[in-house]
Amino acid sequence: MSNRRKWYVVWVGTEPGICETWEDCEARVKGYPGAKFKAYDSCEAAIRAYRGNPEDEMGIIRAIANAPTEVVNYSAIPEILPGAVAVDAACSGNPGKMEYQGVEVHTGTQLFHKQFEPLATNNIGEFLAIVHALALFNNAPEVVPIYSDSLTAIAWVRNKKCNTKILETDKNRSLFDVIRRAEAWLATHQYANPIIKWKTEEWGEIPADFGRK
């Protein structure tokens, strides 16, 4: 059996997007009516496939399932680096149920999305979202800039520690297991991706914003 790493694209499933493991992909497509997914040998190939060809059936499926409601012409803002990804988190309560996502800045295409039932905070979500993006694009052919509007999360990533004040309990242990995996990844991997503060005051809401303010 080959040990070569694979990336998985889910066009139709519980959560369309790019998966780093088969386990994640399987969880999104197993038992889902009409699920459509495929494995790729590189992150670049997976991203290219997920973007899709407008004339290709998969591209149409992806566009319908995951089209952004609005795409801002960020190309008109020279400061924003091309080929960048933006991340953001949302929390219903503080702490509360949390989710985070990563999208392509210039197209609004969602690259990943995760939800957590155990009570968490926006800062935890922002931290995990940045690490998720770093892991997704680790060893990619091109360096992908990552934008976040959370100075706290950026500092936590820089220090390789999720410095939350929430205490671990039996109810939120699964969340802390994810946090520990993220911290372990930061401690054992090098990355060249610049992590940049999104200038909300100048550029408007970050493209990954959930729009629930």
ABEGO torsion letter per residue (X at the ends): XBABBBBBBBABEABBEBBABAAAAAAAABGBBGBBBBBBABAAAAAAAAAEBAABAAAAAAAAAABBABBBBAAABAABBBGBBBBBBBBBEOBBBBBBBBBBAAAGBBABBBBBABBBBAAAAAAAAAAAAAAAABGBABBBBBBBABAAAAAAAAAGBBBBABBBBAAAAAAAAAAAAAAAAAAABBBABBBBBBBAAAAEBBAABAGAX
